[in-house]
Amino acid sequence: MDWIEFSLALIVFFPSHGTLIRPPIKPWLVKLIGTGGFTFGYSVLSIGVLAWLISAAGRAPFVSLWYWQPWHNHVVLTIMLVVCLIFALAIGRPNPFSFGGSKNAAFDPDRPGIVGVMRHPLLAALALWALAHVFANGDLAHLIMFGTFAVFAMTGGSIIDRRKKRTMDADWDELRRRVKQSGYSKALVSLLHEPFRLLAGVAGYAALIFAHPYLFGVSPIAG
């Protein structure tokens, strides 16, 4: 029965996240309950289903694939610091190429920030988070769950690219050309000029380390 619950949670997770944001369902729901209502409802549903999936993975029969070693913690903690920094540099800023962008009309391709380093920073953060947690757990249920997240994140960029190219038409190519023209190294260095976002990333990282034992029952420091 534990495997059945985990399988069901995994099956429900992706349709609940992907189907509701696609037309014609999203426009219909936005018209029905408004943009704010849709965002709130979708967020609550997403968090609820994710919590169910994670707890179901913890209840699934434990099938060990590799043994935990103390040095694993250092690898995972290093990756998670990068994840938190990427997330802090990307969230709430204009990004017409991917999802999660805010006020995309204000995007400046000559000063792209994190978008000049990676076109889909939130997907990159998700992929790194998932791969780090595959490595940290080492059992079959968590490999399936986090491995699926990682594959979803790594393939999602090409899907979004095709959709954005179709909707933005020539604007997509022009913006990409100007972002490339601004230079990868220049964009990378420019991230150092965003101290508040970098500090927010470090603060979020520290908060996750503190809350992890209470939320998931495992200390990322002690293992």
C-alpha positions as CSV (number, residue, x, y, z in Angstrom):
1,M,0.0,0.0,0.0
2,D,2.9,2.4,0.7
3,W,4.1,2.0,-2.9
4,I,0.6,2.6,-4.1
5,E,0.3,5.9,-2.2
6,F,3.7,7.1,-3.5
7,S,2.8,6.1,-7.1
8,L,-0.6,7.9,-6.8
9,A,1.0,11.0,-5.4
10,L,3.5,11.1,-8.2
11,I,0.8,10.6,-10.8
12,V,-1.3,13.5,-9.3
13,F,1.7,15.8,-8.9
14,F,2.5,16.6,-12.6
15,P,-1.1,17.0,-13.9
16,S,-1.9,19.3,-11.0
17,H,1.1,21.5,-11.8
18,G,1.0,21.4,-15.6
19,T,-2.6,21.1,-16.7
20,L,-4.0,24.1,-14.7
21,I,-1.6,26.6,-16.2
22,R,-2.3,25.7,-19.8
23,P,-5.1,27.1,-22.0
24,P,-8.0,26.8,-22.0
25,I,-8.1,25.9,-18.3
26,K,-6.0,28.8,-16.9
27,P,-7.9,31.6,-18.8
28,W,-11.2,30.1,-17.7
29,L,-10.1,29.9,-14.0
30,V,-8.7,33.4,-14.1
31,K,-11.9,34.7,-15.5
32,L,-13.9,32.8,-12.9
33,I,-11.8,33.6,-9.7
34,G,-9.5,36.4,-10.9
35,T,-5.7,36.5,-11.2
36,G,-5.1,36.8,-7.5
37,G,-7.5,34.0,-6.7
38,F,-5.9,31.7,-9.3
39,T,-2.4,32.5,-8.0
40,F,-3.4,31.8,-4.4
41,G,-5.3,28.6,-5.2
42,Y,-2.6,27.3,-7.6
43,S,0.1,27.9,-4.9
44,V,-1.9,26.2,-2.2
45,L,-2.6,23.2,-4.4
46,S,1.0,23.0,-5.6
47,I,2.4,23.1,-2.1
48,G,-0.2,20.7,-0.7
49,V,0.5,18.1,-3.4
50,L,4.2,18.5,-3.1
51,A,4.0,18.0,0.7
52,W,2.0,14.8,0.1
53,L,4.4,13.5,-2.5
54,I,7.4,14.1,-0.2
55,S,5.7,12.5,2.8
56,A,4.6,9.5,0.6
57,A,8.2,9.0,-0.5
58,G,9.2,8.9,3.1
59,R,6.6,6.2,3.9
60,A,7.5,4.1,0.8
61,P,9.4,0.9,1.5
62,F,13.1,1.7,1.9
63,V,15.2,0.2,-0.8
64,S,18.8,1.3,-0.4
65,L,20.8,2.0,-3.5
66,W,24.0,3.5,-1.9
67,Y,25.2,4.2,1.6
68,W,25.4,7.6,3.1
69,Q,28.9,9.0,3.8
70,P,29.7,12.1,5.9
71,W,31.3,13.8,2.9
72,H,28.0,13.7,1.1
73,N,26.8,16.5,3.3
74,H,29.5,18.9,2.0
75,V,28.6,18.2,-1.6
76,V,24.9,18.8,-1.0
77,L,25.4,21.9,1.2
78,T,27.6,23.4,-1.5
79,I,25.1,22.7,-4.3
80,M,22.2,24.1,-2.2
81,L,24.1,27.4,-1.6
82,V,24.3,27.8,-5.4
83,V,20.6,26.9,-5.6
84,C,19.6,29.6,-3.1
85,L,21.8,32.2,-4.8
86,I,20.3,31.5,-8.3
87,F,16.8,31.6,-6.8
88,A,17.4,34.9,-5.1
89,L,19.0,36.4,-8.2
90,A,16.1,35.2,-10.5
91,I,12.9,35.5,-8.5
92,G,10.7,38.5,-9.1
93,R,12.8,40.0,-11.9
94,P,11.9,40.4,-15.6
95,N,12.6,37.3,-17.7
96,P,10.6,37.1,-21.0
97,F,12.4,33.9,-21.9
98,S,11.1,31.7,-19.1
99,F,8.4,31.4,-16.4
100,G,8.3,33.2,-13.2
101,G,9.3,36.6,-14.7
102,S,7.9,39.8,-13.3
103,K,7.2,42.9,-15.4
104,N,8.7,41.3,-18.4
105,A,8.1,44.5,-20.5
106,A,10.8,46.2,-18.4
107,F,13.4,43.6,-19.3
108,D,16.7,45.3,-20.5
109,P,18.7,42.9,-22.7
110,D,21.7,45.1,-22.3
111,R,21.6,44.5,-18.5
112,P,20.1,41.0,-18.3
113,G,21.5,40.0,-14.9
114,I,21.1,36.3,-14.2
115,V,19.3,35.9,-17.5
116,G,22.5,36.7,-19.3
117,V,24.1,33.7,-17.6
118,M,21.2,31.2,-17.9
119,R,18.0,31.6,-19.8
120,H,15.9,29.5,-17.3
121,P,17.5,30.2,-13.9
122,L,14.5,28.9,-11.9
123,L,14.6,25.6,-13.8
124,A,18.3,25.4,-13.3
125,A,17.8,25.9,-9.5
126,L,15.1,23.2,-9.5
127,A,17.4,20.7,-11.4
128,L,20.3,21.3,-9.0
129,W,18.0,21.0,-6.0
130,A,16.6,17.7,-7.2
131,L,20.0,16.2,-8.2
132,A,21.5,17.2,-4.8
133,H,18.7,15.5,-3.0
134,V,19.0,12.3,-5.2
135,F,22.6,12.2,-4.0
136,A,21.7,12.9,-0.4
137,N,19.1,10.2,0.0
138,G,20.3,7.1,-1.9
139,D,17.1,5.1,-1.8
140,L,14.7,4.0,-4.6
141,A,11.7,6.1,-3.7
142,H,13.6,9.4,-3.4
143,L,15.6,8.5,-6.6
144,I,12.4,8.2,-8.5
145,M,10.9,11.4,-7.0
146,F,13.9,13.7,-7.2
147,G,15.1,12.1,-10.4
148,T,11.7,12.9,-12.0
149,F,12.0,16.5,-10.8
150,A,15.5,16.8,-12.3
151,V,14.4,15.4,-15.7
152,F,11.4,17.7,-15.7
153,A,13.5,20.7,-15.0
154,M,16.2,19.8,-17.5
155,T,13.8,19.2,-20.3
156,G,11.4,22.0,-19.4
157,G,13.6,24.7,-20.9
158,S,13.3,23.5,-24.5
159,I,9.5,23.2,-24.1
160,I,9.3,26.8,-22.8
161,D,11.7,28.0,-25.6
162,R,9.4,26.5,-28.3
163,R,6.3,28.1,-26.7
164,K,8.0,31.5,-26.2
165,K,9.3,31.5,-29.8
166,R,5.8,30.8,-31.0
167,T,4.2,33.6,-29.0
168,M,7.0,36.2,-29.2
169,D,7.9,35.5,-32.8
170,A,10.8,37.7,-34.0
171,D,11.1,39.5,-30.6
172,W,12.5,36.3,-29.1
173,D,15.4,36.2,-31.6
174,E,16.1,39.9,-31.2
175,L,16.2,39.7,-27.5
176,R,18.4,36.7,-27.5
177,R,20.8,38.4,-29.9
178,R,21.1,41.4,-27.7
179,V,21.5,39.4,-24.5
180,K,24.4,37.4,-26.2
181,Q,25.9,40.7,-27.4
182,S,26.0,42.0,-23.9
183,G,28.4,39.1,-23.0
184,Y,28.3,36.1,-20.7
185,S,31.3,37.2,-18.6
186,K,29.9,40.7,-18.2
187,A,26.6,39.3,-17.1
188,L,28.3,37.0,-14.6
189,V,30.4,39.9,-13.1
190,S,27.2,42.1,-12.9
191,L,25.7,39.6,-10.4
192,L,28.3,40.8,-7.8
193,H,26.6,44.2,-8.0
194,E,23.4,42.9,-6.6
195,P,24.3,42.6,-2.9
196,F,20.8,42.6,-1.5
197,R,19.8,39.6,-3.7
198,L,23.0,37.8,-2.8
199,L,22.4,38.5,0.9
200,A,18.8,37.3,0.5
201,G,20.1,34.1,-1.0
202,V,22.5,33.5,1.9
203,A,19.8,34.3,4.4
204,G,17.5,31.9,2.7
205,Y,20.2,29.2,2.7
206,A,20.7,29.7,6.4
207,A,17.0,29.5,7.1
208,L,16.7,26.3,5.1
209,I,19.5,24.7,7.1
210,F,17.8,25.8,10.4
211,A,14.3,24.6,9.4
212,H,15.2,21.4,7.6
213,P,15.3,19.2,10.8
214,Y,11.8,20.5,11.8
215,L,10.3,20.2,8.4
216,F,11.8,16.9,7.2
217,G,13.3,15.3,10.3
218,V,16.9,15.3,9.1
219,S,19.7,17.8,9.8
220,P,21.6,18.8,6.6
221,I,24.6,19.5,8.9
222,A,24.7,16.2,10.9
223,G,23.1,14.0,8.2
